[in-house]
Amino acid sequence: MNCAIKQGFFLIRSCDQPAVTICPSCQRPACSAHFSPQNVCVECAARQNLHGAAQSEPNDPYMLRLDYYRKSNFQPLNLDAPTAFTNQAFDATDHAAFSGEHTPPDSWEEDSGSNDWMQS
C-alpha cells in the first residue's frame, strides 16, 4: 500500500512511497515523510494548524497550500484523476490516431473534392 497524501501545489499527485502507518484522523495511509510529529499526516496537521489547534512552522508547505486553496477558492489539477490532460481519459480511437495505425491521405484533394472553403 502506497502513501495517499498528495504532493504539489497547482498540480497535485499521490506520493509513490510505501506507507508505514495510517493517519488516525483521516484514516489514509502515510509514508514516513508525510507523517508529522503531531502523530497525524501532514495534511491533517496543516488543517489543525490553520484552526489554531496546534503550533506549526510559519512556512509549512501543507498549511500554506491549504490556506491558499481556502482563501482563493482554487481547485488544483489532480494528476491522478482521469482528465483531458491524462492518458486515462483517451479511448482506443484517440490512441489509434497517434499510434501510426491511421494514415492521412496523400493530398487533401482526395478528401471530398470540394474546395468551397477557397471561395469564401
N, C-alpha and C positions, 0 to 999 in steps of 0.2 A: 504494500500500500504506500502510495506517494503522498507527500505533503500537499494539502489542499489550500494553503494560504496563497493569495495572489501576490504577484510581483509586478512592478512597473507603476507608471503614473497615468499617462494618457492611453497607452496600450497596455492592458494587463494580461497576464498569463499565469498558469499554475506553476508552482515550483516542481521540479522533477526529482528532488531529493527524496530518499526514503523517509517515511515518518517514523519518529521514535516515541511519540506519545499522542494522546488525544486531549484536545483542549477541554477542560471541564466546563467552560462557559458555553461554547458553541458546538461542541462535540465533533469538531473537524480534526482530522489527523494533521500533525505538525512535525516538521523536522527540527533538529536542534537549533538551526539558525533562525527559525521562526517561532520559537517558544521563548517567552520573556521571563525575566527574573520574578515577575509578579505571578508566575505559575499559571498563566493563560497564554494563548497565542498572541502574536504581536498586534493583530487586528483588534482583538478583544481588549488588549491593554490600551491601545490607542483610543478606543471607544470610552473606556473608563477614565482615561486621562482628559479627554475632551469634556467630560461631565464633572470633572473635579474630584473624582473618587480616588485618584492616585496621583503621585508626582511623576513627572516624566522629563526627559531631555527636551530642551526647547526646540531642537532640530530633529526630533524623531520623525523619520520619513513617513511612517504609517499614520501618525497623528496629523502631520501636515497634509497628507493625501486625503484623509477622511475629512478634515476641516475644509479643504479646498472644495471637495465634492459637495459638502453640505452647504457652504456659502454660495457657490456658483451654480448649483443645480446641474453640475457637469456629470455626464454619464460616460465613463471610459469605454473604449472598444475592447471587448473581451476576446482575445485571440483564440481562446479555447472554444468559443461558441461558433456554430456554423453561421457564417455571414457571407455577404458578397465578396469579402476580402480573403476568405479561406478556401482551400481546396475542397472542403467538405460540402460546400454549397453548390458545387457543379455536378451535373448529371453526366451520363455516358455520351450524350450528344455534344456537350461542352468539351469533354476530354478529347473526343474524336477530332474536333476542329483543330486541336493543337498537336495531335499525335502523328500527323503525316498521312493519316488514312484518307483524308479529304484532299482532293487535288483541284485547285482552281482551274477554270477554263484557260486555254492558251491565249485567248484575247477576249475582250469584253464584247466584241461583235457577235460571238457565239451565244451570248446570253439570251436576248429576246429579239434582236434585230431592230428594235425600236430605238430611235435616237431623239425621242420627244424632249428630253431634257436639254438638248442642244439648241432647240428652237424657242426657248423661253426668254 
